[in-house]
Amino acid sequence: MGRPKKISDSQILSMAFEVISLEGFESFTLEQAGKATGLSPAALVKRFKTKKRLAFLARNQKWDENIAKMNASEIAQLKGLNGIFEFLRLIAKSVDSKRLGEHARWLGTEADDSKAKKKVAAYFAETRNIFSRLIQEAVSNQEIKIIGTPENLAITLEALVQGSIFQFAFLNEQNIGRHLANRFQSVLGPLTLTAQDNGAL
């Protein structure tokens, strides 16, 4: 009988992150991560040194996965105003967590680490680029009118995403997707062109 296939670090980090998303970065235990991965807590310590480092690497890998998802064909197919709200749904899906408040606090500590800071910055830079493209399309399609440039509105929307996620983390609400959509509607609603507006153009 052959030896069991060794589980990769990437697989461990993915499975550990699933535990972390349920339990929180501070509250999850190596025993819980071990149960999810089929490894003992001692084996996890041997490979990742500490619980904090395991969580840190799992979070970084998740950022990389989120950035990769933004370059997928699903993102490329999003168009105009509807695409903005569809993209928002994808963002909500990527950050959804039962312990988002704890995640928000933990993310704040990443500002002290240059590698994590670069990954977070890359993620939000990509969101700005995608919002900018969708805004340009919405303007071209006469779905919205804007004052200034699509790039400036994209910066506003990207900042709204960040602020809304952190705000949601400390509110007694259940649906991050709905929370984000409501905030976006308050910004984009006044910019939306009606059929009557289009006729006047």
N, C-alpha and C positions, 0 to 999 in steps of 0.2 A: 504493500500500500504506500503510495507516494505521500510526501509531506504536503500539508495544506498550502495553498498559494498565499504568499505573503501579501497582506493588505498594504497598499501604497499610502504614503503620507497624505496625498491629495484626497484619497477616499476617506481616510480618518478625519481629515479636516472638514470635509463635506458632511459626514455623519455627526461629527461633534457640533457643527454649527446648527444642525437640526435640533439638537438637545439645547444648545445655547438660546436658540430662538424661542423655545418654550419656557426655559428656566431663568434666563437672564445671564449676562456676563459675570456678574458677581455671585449669583446664587447657585449656578450649576456646579456639580461635583465631578471629580474624576471617576467616581464610581458610576455615575449616570452615563458619562461619555464612554466608559469602558463597556457598559452593558450594551450601548448602541453599536459599538464597533467590534465587540467580541474580544476585546483585549482587557487585560487586567490594568488597574490603576498604575501598578508598578511598571508595566510595559509602556504605558503612555508617558510616564515620567522619564523613562529611559530614552524615549524618542524625542520628547518635547520639553524636557527639563521641569517646567512648572505649569500649573493650571493657567496662569496668566498668559504665558507664552503660547500655549495651545489655543486659547481664546483669541489672542492677538493674530496669530497666523490664520486661524479660521476666518476671522473678520476680513483680513487682507485678501484671502482667496475669494471671499464672497464679493468684495469690491471688484476684483478682476473679472469675476463671472458676470457681474452686473454691467460692467463696461462692455464686455464681449457681446452680451445680449443686445446692447444698443446698436451694434453694428450688424445685427442679423437682418434677414430679409423682411421680417415682420415690421421692423422699424422703417425700412426703406419704403414699404407700401403705405405708410400713413400719409394722409394728404389733408392739407388745409385745417380748417377750424375743427372738424370732427377728429382729425388726426391729433390735434392738441389734447383733446379729452381722452382719446384712446391711449396716447402716450402717458398721460397722467395715470390711467388705469394700470399700465405696466409698471410705472414707478411705485404705485401703491402696493402692487403685488410683490415687488422686490424688497420692500421695507416692512411688510406686514409682520407683526410679532405680537404675541400675547404679553410680552414684557418690554414694550417699546420705551417706556419711561426709563427703565434701567439701561436699555441700549443707548438712549440719548445721553445719559450721564457718562456712560463708558466711552462713547464716541468723542465726547469733549476731551477726554484724556489723550486721545490720539493726536491732538494738536501739538503735543510735545515730541512726537516721533516723526522724523523727517520722511521716512519711507511711507508711513501710513498717511501722512499729510499729503504727499504727492498722489497717492492712490485716490484719496477723497477728492482732491482738487481735479484730478483727471476725470473722475466720474461726473462732477458737476460741470466741468467745462464741456463735456460731451452732451450733457442735458441742454446746456445753453445753445450749442450748435444745432441740435435737433429742433428745439423750440424756434430758433431763428429761421430755419428752413420752413417750418410749418406756418409760421407767421407770415413770411413772404408769400407763400402760396395762398394763404387766407386773404391777404390784401389783394393779390393778383386776381383771385376769384371773386372779389368784391363781397367777401363774407364779413370782413371787419375793416374799420378805419382806424388808423393810429396816428398819434402825434409824435413826431420824432422818427426813429429808425426801428426796423425789426430787431436789430441787435440790442437796442436799449430795452425794448419790451421783453425780449428774451431774457435779459439780465434780471428784469423785474420778476418774471415768472419763475426763473430758477431760484431767486431769493425767496419767493413766496413758497416754493416747494420746501426749501430748507426750514423756513420759519414755521410753516404749517405742520411739518413732521414733528418738530420739537414741541410745538404747542399741543398737538394731539397727544404726545407722549404723557402729558400731565393733565389731560382732561378725562373725564369719565365718559368716554364715547367708545363705540364698538367697531366703527367702520372707517378705517383710514382713507379708503377710496372715496367714500362719500364726503368726508371732511375736506379732502383736497379739492374735489370737484366743486363743492360749495364755495371755497375760497377763490378758485379760479373763475367761477361764474360771477362773483362780485367784481372782479377786475375786468373780465372780458365782456360781460353782459352789456355795459354801456358802450362798448366799441363795436358791438355786433350791428351789422347793417340789415335793415328789413327790406322787403321787396319794394316798399315805397321809396326807401332811401336809394336803392339801386336804380330805380326809375328816374330819380332826380339827378343821377350822375351823368 
